[in-house]
């Protein structure tokens, strides 16, 4: 699995298209006074899908990093008590099945690594390949360091312990940052929804107050400008509070 890519199922794609259509219909009604105006945004469907794909990729990589942290800690402990790398990975797989479930991302990857080992593929190549596919900086680093240590006869126990400590610290920092900006995320979501809610309320209760905006060319231009500013603000706020897993 390449974690930098995400392929939507037919069901997921239909749900995305439905969400996009609903969103454009609402925008058409609020900013242009008619539901059918929303269809002028249909060319933006691809951008909407790609934005959702990027969010899902980032979420999956965060999940993988969280599970990998547990796996590398387990692997470090197993090597410290005398297991070989190959046997440690097998035992680690059993522990991760209990901790995260058989269908978890880390269990799938450990199962692939174990199969490669059974096919006499060097474990360092299997881990290096996992690191490259993961798209997560810490896992890439681990794969490369393990590869170099294995090929040069380095102390694998010390190397894995050091990498385990580094990854744990990195994850803890991300958790602290996420906690700090958690309230800001909520505030950002409220601020993003508030202008649309106010506009919807004014449209429904204004008694034709917005008719001039919906029935004249100048009104359409003004509302288009407002919409573009709103979209820019939403994108900017989302970018500011986003914590990417690289």
BAFI-3210 file (N, C-alpha, C; in Angstrom, 3 decimals, decimal comma, padded with zeros to 6 digits):
// residues 246
n [1|2|3|4|5|6|7|8|9|10|11|12|13|14|15|16|17|18|19|20|21|22|23|24|25|26|27|28|29|30|31|32|33|34|35|36|37|38|39|40|41|42|43|44|45|46|47|48|49|50|51|52|53|54|55|56|57|58|59|60|61|62|63|64|65|66|67|68|69|70|71|72|73|74|75|76|77|78|79|80|81|82|83|84|85|86|87|88|89|90|91|92|93|94|95|96|97|98|99|100|101|102|103|104|105|106|107|108|109|110|111|112|113|114|115|116|117|118|119|120|121|122|123|124|125|126|127|128|129|130|131|132|133|134|135|136|137|138|139|140|141|142|143|144|145|146|147|148|149|150|151|152|153|154|155|156|157|158|159|160|161|162|163|164|165|166|167|168|169|170|171|172|173|174|175|176|177|178|179|180|181|182|183|184|185|186|187|188|189|190|191|192|193|194|195|196|197|198|199|200|201|202|203|204|205|206|207|208|209|210|211|212|213|214|215|216|217|218|219|220|221|222|223|224|225|226|227|228|229|230|231|232|233|234|235|236|237|238|239|240|241|242|243|244|245|246]
n.u [000,840|000,562|000,938|000,762|-001,185|-004,704|-007,471|-010,739|-013,654|-016,525|-018,827|-017,916|-017,227|-019,707|-020,946|-019,331|-019,862|-022,569|-022,412|-021,042|-022,858|-025,007|-023,779|-023,165|-025,736|-026,778|-025,028|-025,660|-028,310|-028,062|-026,162|-026,835|-029,540|-030,980|-031,481|-030,516|-028,358|-026,191|-025,082|-023,198|-020,851|-019,959|-017,566|-015,711|-015,743|-013,689|-011,591|-012,719|-012,927|-010,199|-009,248|-010,564|-009,411|-006,746|-007,020|-007,869|-005,670|-003,720|-004,885|-004,819|-002,079|-001,343|-002,626|-001,226|001,328|000,889|000,259|002,598|004,395|003,772|004,445|007,219|008,173|007,488|009,030|011,586|011,720|011,495|013,808|015,666|015,467|016,590|015,556|015,819|015,918|014,067|012,361|011,487|009,926|007,820|006,711|006,052|004,055|002,009|001,476|000,591|-001,733|-003,366|-003,417|-004,177|-005,777|-006,460|-006,921|-005,742|-003,662|-000,918|-000,669|-001,240|001,001|003,115|002,524|003,017|005,777|006,658|005,953|007,678|010,117|009,897|010,133|012,765|013,691|015,779|015,416|016,008|015,620|012,891|011,876|012,882|011,528|008,911|009,155|009,559|007,131|005,343|005,241|005,632|007,739|009,236|009,032|010,220|012,790|013,459|013,460|015,605|017,774|017,814|018,405|021,022|022,357|022,098|023,442|026,009|026,752|026,017|024,939|021,959|020,028|020,557|020,261|017,532|016,308|017,041|015,820|013,168|012,750|013,058|010,924|008,754|008,989|008,620|005,972|004,684|005,094|003,576|001,055|000,771|000,762|-001,526|-003,411|-003,197|-004,088|-006,617|-008,948|-008,857|-009,360|-012,046|-013,123|-012,443|-014,020|-016,561|-016,475|-016,258|-018,716|-020,485|-020,849|-022,291|-024,541|-025,651|-026,219|-028,078|-030,140|-030,795|-031,686|-033,976|-035,619|-035,604|-037,462|-037,272|-035,053|-032,607|-033,103|-032,206|-029,590|-029,759|-031,020|-029,812|-027,036|-024,866|-025,311|-024,912|-022,189|-021,119|-021,897|-020,535|-017,924|-017,955|-018,340|-015,949|-014,069|-014,907|-014,424|-011,638|-010,879|-011,809|-010,203|-007,671|-007,825|-008,159|-005,738|-003,963|-004,537|-004,038|-002,324|000,134|001,267|004,412]
n.v [-001,200|002,167|004,908|007,526|007,784|007,583|005,697|006,127|004,255|003,090|003,645|005,575|007,599|008,259|009,285|011,524|013,016|013,510|015,089|017,289|018,237|018,965|020,970|022,876|023,534|024,772|026,962|028,207|028,999|030,732|032,688|033,502|033,383|031,305|027,790|026,407|027,852|026,826|024,876|026,014|025,730|023,215|022,482|022,536|020,194|018,271|019,496|019,534|016,790|016,084|017,589|016,364|013,848|014,383|015,076|012,624|011,015|012,226|011,786|008,992|008,522|009,677|007,935|005,583|006,334|006,639|003,980|002,742|003,780|002,378|-000,163|000,012|000,518|-001,866|-003,631|-002,772|-003,477|-006,271|-006,992|-006,214|-008,146|-010,329|-011,474|-012,372|-010,224|-011,024|-012,848|-011,133|-009,348|-011,011|-011,603|-009,057|-008,514|-010,166|-008,898|-006,408|-007,153|-007,694|-005,219|-003,272|-004,575|-007,054|-006,123|-003,661|-000,923|-001,164|-003,870|-005,035|-004,186|-005,316|-007,974|-008,182|-007,702|-009,923|-011,998|-011,390|-011,873|-014,638|-015,367|-015,152|-012,569|-009,955|-008,555|-005,901|-004,724|-005,086|-003,482|-001,028|-000,631|-000,444|001,938|003,790|003,613|004,463|007,255|008,750|010,708|009,890|007,096|006,537|007,388|005,545|003,143|003,617|004,029|001,582|-000,082|000,785|000,250|-002,530|-003,421|-002,515|-003,712|-002,635|-001,872|-003,128|-003,164|-000,871|001,069|000,817|001,346|004,020|005,240|004,587|006,089|008,664|008,826|008,530|010,857|012,759|012,204|012,789|015,531|016,381|015,640|017,364|019,839|019,513|019,380|021,934|023,579|022,675|023,945|026,205|025,150|024,458|027,018|028,055|026,488|027,293|030,009|029,747|028,715|030,601|033,060|032,024|031,022|033,375|034,712|032,945|033,138|035,860|035,891|034,289|035,625|038,240|039,433|039,929|041,537|040,972|040,898|042,723|042,032|039,584|039,969|041,771|042,668|043,940|043,179|040,402|040,357|041,514|039,623|037,413|038,246|038,356|035,650|034,546|035,716|034,599|031,842|031,928|032,708|030,522|028,450|029,399|029,450|026,722|025,751|026,889|025,686|023,061|020,031|018,451|015,164|014,524]
n.w [000,000|-000,902|000,971|000,289|-001,508|-002,208|-002,965|-003,849|-003,068|-004,972|-003,541|-001,699|-003,492|-004,587|-002,317|-001,874|-004,199|-003,771|-001,436|-002,468|-004,378|-002,725|-001,248|-003,251|-004,110|-001,841|-001,696|-004,120|-003,634|-001,385|-002,137|-004,687|-004,981|-006,168|-006,498|-008,732|-009,583|-008,330|-009,911|-011,545|-010,319|-010,751|-012,188|-010,168|-008,813|-009,020|-007,631|-005,091|-004,519|-004,575|-002,458|-000,330|-000,585|000,067|002,770|003,835|003,280|004,900|007,396|007,524|007,497|009,918|011,649|011,086|011,956|014,695|015,427|014,640|016,448|018,787|017,892|017,387|019,932|021,190|019,657|020,304|023,019|022,827|021,403|023,245|025,209|024,041|021,672|018,205|015,291|013,322|014,718|016,682|015,266|014,515|017,026|017,762|015,943|016,931|019,345|018,452|017,171|019,318|020,542|018,570|016,738|014,217|011,622|011,519|010,354|010,987|011,592|009,144|007,702|009,160|008,737|006,006|006,016|007,472|005,715|003,602|004,839|005,195|002,586|002,199|001,813|002,736|005,993|006,430|003,950|003,625|005,703|004,929|002,534|003,513|004,948|002,854|001,461|003,354|003,643|005,866|007,753|010,084|010,005|007,566|008,199|010,204|008,691|006,947|008,702|010,049|007,916|007,213|009,629|009,833|007,560|008,037|010,336|012,789|016,199|016,652|018,667|020,200|018,248|017,458|019,881|020,253|018,026|018,600|020,942|019,872|018,024|019,740|021,274|019,257|018,521|020,919|021,067|018,859|019,791|021,960|020,648|019,099|021,127|022,193|020,100|019,847|020,880|019,332|016,837|017,081|017,421|014,960|013,208|014,017|013,332|010,598|009,878|010,828|009,142|006,934|008,228|009,255|006,868|005,761|007,641|007,406|004,783|004,872|006,654|005,944|004,292|001,467|001,411|000,240|-002,438|-004,352|-004,590|-005,766|-008,183|-009,852|-012,004|-010,778|-008,173|-008,335|-008,959|-006,654|-004,673|-005,621|-005,200|-002,389|-001,864|-002,872|-001,167|001,237|000,767|000,506|003,091|004,609|003,550|004,277|007,108|007,590|006,689|008,492|010,987|010,523|011,115|009,646|008,765|008,262]
ca.u [000,000|001,244|000,160|000,645|-002,314|-005,964|-008,439|-012,105|-014,548|-017,697|-019,734|-017,326|-017,304|-021,099|-021,194|-018,641|-020,618|-023,779|-022,036|-020,689|-024,100|-025,750|-023,047|-023,324|-027,136|-026,898|-024,304|-026,447|-029,486|-027,705|-025,376|-027,380|-030,989|-031,636|-030,779|-029,850|-027,089|-025,111|-024,466|-022,075|-019,637|-019,673|-016,169|-014,877|-015,895|-012,387|-010,845|-013,371|-012,524|-008,769|-009,095|-010,985|-008,417|-005,576|-007,350|-007,906|-004,279|-003,057|-005,459|-004,332|-000,667|-001,291|-003,017|-000,110|002,427|000,498|000,386|004,009|005,063|003,588|005,177|008,665|008,442|007,423|010,193|012,758|011,706|011,729|015,229|016,452|015,466|017,320|014,961|016,401|015,051|012,972|011,416|010,922|008,868|006,686|006,091|005,485|002,798|001,012|001,119|-000,174|-003,076|-004,125|-003,522|-004,856|-006,676|-005,843|-007,074|-005,123|-002,635|000,397|-000,689|-001,130|002,384|003,953|002,245|003,756|007,201|006,889|005,903|008,920|011,188|009,725|010,589|014,218|014,029|016,393|014,486|016,302|014,989|011,450|011,598|013,179|010,408|007,796|009,406|009,357|005,711|004,528|005,092|005,822|009,164|009,860|009,119|011,270|014,069|013,726|013,813|016,944|018,753|017,899|019,119|022,445|022,906|022,144|024,466|027,348|027,019|025,805|024,181|020,562|019,243|020,758|019,698|016,074|015,924|017,190|014,768|011,917|012,665|012,875|009,567|007,824|009,063|007,997|004,525|004,216|005,069|002,417|-000,136|000,691|000,362|-002,937|-004,220|-003,160|-004,897|-007,928|-009,991|-008,797|-010,038|-013,483|-013,433|-012,330|-015,196|-017,710|-016,326|-016,501|-020,148|-021,271|-021,295|-023,323|-025,741|-026,227|-026,773|-029,291|-031,171|-031,227|-032,417|-035,284|-036,446|-035,400|-038,581|-036,846|-033,963|-031,483|-033,544|-031,366|-028,348|-030,029|-031,701|-029,042|-025,680|-023,981|-025,523|-024,239|-020,741|-020,805|-022,040|-019,433|-016,752|-018,113|-018,138|-014,524|-013,391|-015,282|-013,692|-010,230|-010,740|-011,981|-008,998|-006,550|-007,980|-007,923|-004,302|-003,260|-004,744|-003,790|-001,038|000,392|002,169|005,442]
ca.v [000,000|003,456|005,772|008,855|007,739|007,053|005,426|006,075|003,206|003,648|004,187|006,815|008,610|008,696|010,134|012,792|013,749|013,972|016,202|018,436|018,763|019,637|022,193|023,860|023,969|025,739|028,172|028,850|029,632|031,809|033,763|033,928|033,410|030,185|026,522|025,963|028,562|026,007|024,005|026,683|025,330|021,803|022,213|022,484|018,881|017,612|020,110|019,081|015,392|016,043|018,123|015,296|012,785|014,824|014,976|011,212|010,540|012,741|011,098|007,612|008,554|009,927|006,682|004,657|006,769|006,329|002,538|002,388|004,133|001,237|-001,305|000,191|000,352|-003,309|-004,241|-002,410|-004,302|-007,667|-007,135|-006,020|-009,383|-011,379|-011,965|-011,938|-009,242|-011,718|-013,353|-009,979|-008,814|-011,928|-011,392|-007,709|-008,648|-010,730|-007,865|-005,358|-007,688|-007,529|-003,802|-002,472|-005,374|-007,746|-005,358|-002,342|-000,633|-001,678|-005,331|-005,358|-003,973|-006,328|-009,241|-008,122|-007,837|-011,324|-012,803|-011,143|-012,588|-016,061|-015,541|-014,901|-011,174|-009,384|-007,767|-004,472|-004,261|-005,045|-002,306|000,162|-000,478|000,038|003,348|004,575|003,623|005,053|008,693|009,358|010,986|009,085|005,694|006,528|007,498|004,261|002,168|003,897|003,806|000,140|-000,640|001,104|-000,449|-003,962|-003,666|-002,158|-004,455|-001,787|-002,421|-002,921|-002,883|000,542|001,886|000,789|002,035|005,452|005,651|004,472|007,253|009,856|008,810|008,769|012,281|013,484|012,014|013,520|016,955|016,573|015,545|018,601|020,899|019,261|019,746|023,388|024,246|022,035|024,954|027,103|024,459|024,613|028,416|028,228|025,875|028,155|031,222|029,397|028,469|031,777|033,942|031,350|030,953|034,725|034,989|032,125|033,727|037,136|035,590|033,718|036,523|039,631|039,964|040,445|042,499|040,630|040,769|043,546|041,293|038,409|040,287|042,725|042,248|044,454|042,330|039,124|040,582|041,739|038,358|036,554|038,719|037,897|034,198|034,275|036,091|033,589|030,612|032,177|032,718|029,140|027,709|029,892|028,987|025,277|025,540|027,332|024,759|021,686|019,442|017,399|014,103|014,286]
ca.w [000,000|-000,942|001,858|-000,307|-002,433|-001,660|-004,022|-003,326|-003,554|-005,665|-002,515|-001,194|-004,539|-004,673|-001,147|-002,127|-005,216|-003,107|-000,551|-003,305|-004,964|-001,652|-000,920|-004,320|-004,103|-000,739|-002,099|-005,165|-003,038|-000,466|-002,741|-005,977|-004,920|-006,844|-006,313|-009,959|-009,751|-007,771|-010,921|-012,198|-009,599|-011,023|-012,543|-008,963|-008,189|-008,945|-006,526|-003,857|-004,311|-004,268|-001,102|000,579|-000,682|000,832|004,190|004,210|003,252|006,088|008,558|007,534|007,866|011,365|012,305|010,919|012,821|016,067|015,613|014,491|017,707|019,678|017,344|017,553|021,365|021,437|019,001|021,106|024,239|022,459|021,064|024,466|026,006|023,353|020,428|016,940|014,638|012,641|015,721|017,378|014,413|014,617|018,334|017,719|015,194|017,839|020,323|017,773|016,915|020,561|020,871|017,543|015,910|013,086|010,384|011,652|009,351|011,385|011,481|007,714|007,277|009,799|008,054|004,742|006,336|007,863|004,491|002,865|005,550|004,884|001,198|002,246|001,527|003,948|006,798|006,282|002,708|003,873|006,530|004,128|001,596|004,320|005,224|001,639|001,120|004,421|003,489|007,187|007,902|011,135|009,570|006,539|008,906|010,840|007,663|006,419|009,770|010,264|006,756|007,339|010,790|009,521|006,543|008,555|011,565|013,959|017,321|016,309|019,873|020,545|017,170|017,531|021,118|020,011|017,096|019,343|021,825|019,036|017,476|020,852|021,596|018,146|018,614|022,102|020,709|017,997|020,631|022,738|019,726|018,748|022,303|022,341|019,077|019,776|021,058|018,172|015,741|017,296|017,136|013,511|012,591|014,312|012,531|009,198|009,694|011,247|008,052|006,143|009,061|009,296|005,545|005,617|008,506|006,815|003,551|005,188|007,469|005,536|003,518|000,166|001,581|-000,616|-003,824|-005,219|-004,797|-006,576|-009,433|-010,660|-012,329|-009,731|-007,003|-008,581|-008,868|-005,240|-003,954|-006,060|-004,462|-001,000|-001,842|-003,060|000,088|002,233|000,452|000,812|004,555|005,066|003,165|005,082|008,487|007,600|006,514|009,712|012,111|010,105|011,497|008,668|009,215|007,260]
c.u [000,876|000,406|000,063|-000,549|-003,538|-006,955|-009,826|-012,859|-015,727|-018,655|-019,204|-017,435|-018,729|-021,455|-020,547|-019,398|-021,906|-023,506|-021,741|-021,950|-024,915|-025,102|-023,258|-024,758|-027,364|-026,230|-025,093|-027,639|-029,109|-027,023|-025,965|-028,906|-031,705|-030,821|-029,968|-028,526|-025,899|-024,396|-023,328|-020,759|-019,243|-018,231|-015,233|-014,966|-014,543|-011,553|-011,400|-012,937|-011,052|-008,488|-009,466|-009,974|-007,175|-005,825|-007,336|-006,510|-003,555|-003,562|-004,930|-002,860|-000,487|-001,625|-001,876|001,043|002,135|000,682|001,838|004,794|004,958|004,403|006,680|009,066|008,456|008,653|011,459|012,851|012,027|013,195|016,096|016,511|016,023|016,701|015,796|015,427|013,836|011,921|010,745|009,773|007,629|005,946|005,411|004,135|001,688|000,537|000,262|-001,582|-003,962|-004,411|-004,383|-005,818|-005,979|-005,869|-006,466|-004,017|-001,296|000,449|-000,585|000,314|003,327|003,754|002,983|005,249|007,529|006,880|007,177|010,103|011,117|010,151|012,072|014,613|014,601|015,447|014,735|015,695|013,474|011,073|011,866|012,052|009,165|007,944|009,146|007,878|004,863|004,270|005,244|007,309|009,849|010,009|010,153|012,642|014,438|014,176|015,224|018,021|018,932|018,678|020,627|023,089|023,068|023,275|025,887|027,667|026,869|024,989|022,695|019,705|019,341|020,117|018,184|015,584|015,985|016,082|013,406|011,705|012,385|011,453|008,539|007,805|008,384|006,487|003,960|004,121|003,855|001,120|-000,328|000,215|-001,109|-003,857|-004,319|-004,096|-006,293|-009,065|-010,031|-009,470|-011,542|-013,915|-013,410|-013,556|-016,432|-017,667|-016,580|-017,995|-020,969|-021,721|-022,408|-024,638|-026,440|-026,896|-028,073|-030,438|-031,719|-032,035|-033,842|-036,202|-036,393|-036,512|-038,163|-035,704|-032,809|-031,876|-032,666|-030,045|-028,548|-030,546|-030,949|-027,634|-024,690|-024,084|-024,822|-022,721|-020,322|-020,858|-020,949|-018,149|-016,785|-017,838|-016,659|-013,725|-013,658|-014,505|-012,220|-009,978|-010,847|-010,734|-007,809|-006,636|-007,721|-006,436|-003,540|-003,359|-004,437|-002,402|-000,788|001,416|003,205|006,609]
c.v [001,252|004,454|007,212|008,934|007,189|006,903|005,279|004,884|003,877|004,295|005,523|007,934|009,141|009,620|011,503|013,647|014,304|015,160|017,459|019,074|019,522|020,975|023,265|024,381|025,023|027,056|028,940|029,602|030,858|032,984|034,287|033,862|032,274|028,914|026,123|026,681|027,740|025,176|024,688|026,323|023,883|021,537|022,090|021,127|018,182|018,166|019,659|017,662|015,306|016,575|017,069|014,159|013,125|014,706|013,524|010,597|010,964|012,033|009,675|007,546|008,826|008,659|005,671|005,033|006,440|004,836|002,090|002,709|002,969|000,039|-001,177|000,078|-001,127|-004,010|-003,974|-003,277|-005,756|-007,919|-007,042|-007,292|-010,569|-011,959|-011,530|-010,973|-009,919|-012,220|-012,221|-009,386|-009,699|-011,750|-010,025|-007,736|-009,183|-009,679|-006,768|-005,831|-007,500|-006,055|-003,018|-003,264|-005,921|-006,933|-003,957|-002,165|-001,261|-003,197|-005,771|-005,243|-005,003|-007,694|-009,305|-008,341|-009,287|-012,226|-012,627|-011,859|-014,076|-016,381|-015,226|-013,508|-010,566|-008,444|-006,270|-003,891|-004,138|-003,800|-001,011|000,430|000,052|001,532|004,232|004,699|004,382|006,540|009,448|009,501|010,097|007,628|005,544|006,527|006,176|003,222|002,361|003,628|002,315|-000,533|-000,427|000,331|-001,943|-004,278|-003,384|-002,853|-003,631|-002,484|-002,120|-002,571|-001,412|001,451|001,968|001,497|003,547|005,973|005,612|005,683|008,520|009,955|009,105|010,245|013,121|013,395|012,791|015,016|017,258|016,542|016,818|019,758|020,747|019,655|021,260|024,072|023,638|023,035|025,909|026,468|024,621|026,039|028,674|027,668|026,748|029,416|030,957|029,244|029,740|032,666|033,323|031,287|032,314|035,068|034,212|032,716|035,016|036,909|035,119|034,703|037,981|040,229|040,596|041,446|042,248|040,536|041,552|042,857|040,118|038,740|041,268|042,197|042,711|043,607|040,996|039,271|040,743|040,429|037,360|036,937|038,261|036,401|033,852|034,607|035,050|032,291|030,762|032,116|031,301|028,312|028,107|029,393|027,489|024,968|025,856|026,275|023,319|021,245|018,281|016,405|013,862|013,565]
c.w [000,000|-000,158|001,361|-001,258|-001,713|-002,806|-003,418|-003,911|-004,260|-004,674|-001,983|-002,222|-004,693|-003,503|-001,339|-003,131|-004,617|-002,192|-001,356|-003,910|-003,924|-001,309|-001,983|-004,402|-003,021|-001,104|-003,157|-004,610|-002,207|-001,155|-004,056|-006,052|-005,606|-006,716|-007,545|-010,213|-009,235|-008,813|-011,680|-011,517|-009,874|-011,470|-011,337|-008,257|-008,014|-007,797|-005,180|-003,521|-003,911|-002,866|-000,067|000,587|000,154|002,322|004,663|004,222|004,520|007,349|008,662|007,942|009,356|012,138|012,236|011,851|014,275|016,348|015,514|015,765|018,695|019,206|017,586|019,020|021,739|020,859|019,792|022,358|023,929|022,106|022,317|025,317|025,234|022,103|019,235|016,283|014,025|013,633|016,488|016,573|014,470|015,945|018,398|017,000|016,091|018,848|019,685|017,416|018,138|020,815|019,871|016,654|014,673|011,801|010,457|010,611|009,718|011,289|010,021|007,251|007,894|009,141|006,717|004,971|006,697|006,636|003,663|003,510|005,241|003,456|001,056|001,742|002,799|004,677|006,634|005,008|002,882|004,680|005,770|003,133|002,320|004,604|004,021|001,299|002,125|004,213|004,801|007,449|008,917|010,723|008,461|007,188|009,563|009,816|007,144|007,462|010,031|009,134|006,890|008,494|010,517|008,549|007,052|009,865|012,828|015,036|017,117|017,519|020,241|019,513|017,285|018,793|020,943|019,108|017,783|020,244|021,030|018,501|018,568|021,229|020,524|018,229|019,795|021,819|019,840|018,808|021,450|021,865|019,367|019,901|022,445|021,351|018,948|019,894|019,867|016,961|015,852|016,974|015,632|012,794|012,805|013,451|011,051|008,909|009,926|010,083|007,207|006,920|009,120|007,969|005,329|006,434|007,894|005,553|003,842|005,909|007,013|004,709|002,201|000,235|000,611|-002,095|-004,779|-005,530|-005,760|-007,975|-010,324|-010,900|-011,260|-008,466|-007,143|-008,437|-007,406|-004,455|-004,352|-005,338|-003,013|-000,881|-001,967|-001,800|001,160|002,018|000,814|002,316|005,123|004,763|004,024|006,515|008,599|007,489|007,791|010,811|011,750|010,544|010,550|009,207|008,136|007,827]
res [x|x|x|x|x|x|x|x|x|x|x|x|x|x|x|x|x|x|x|x|x|x|x|x|x|x|x|x|x|x|x|x|x|x|x|x|x|x|x|x|x|x|x|x|x|x|x|x|x|x|x|x|x|x|x|x|x|x|x|x|x|x|x|x|x|x|x|x|x|x|x|x|x|x|x|x|x|x|x|x|x|x|x|x|x|x|x|x|x|x|x|x|x|x|x|x|x|x|x|x|x|x|x|x|x|x|x|x|x|x|x|x|x|x|x|x|x|x|x|x|x|x|x|x|x|x|x|x|x|x|x|x|x|x|x|x|x|x|x|x|x|x|x|x|x|x|x|x|x|x|x|x|x|x|x|x|x|x|x|x|x|x|x|x|x|x|x|x|x|x|x|x|x|x|x|x|x|x|x|x|x|x|x|x|x|x|x|x|x|x|x|x|x|x|x|x|x|x|x|x|x|x|x|x|x|x|x|x|x|x|x|x|x|x|x|x|x|x|x|x|x|x|x|x|x|x|x|x|x|x|x|x|x|x|x|x|x|x|x|x|x|x|x|x|x|x]
***
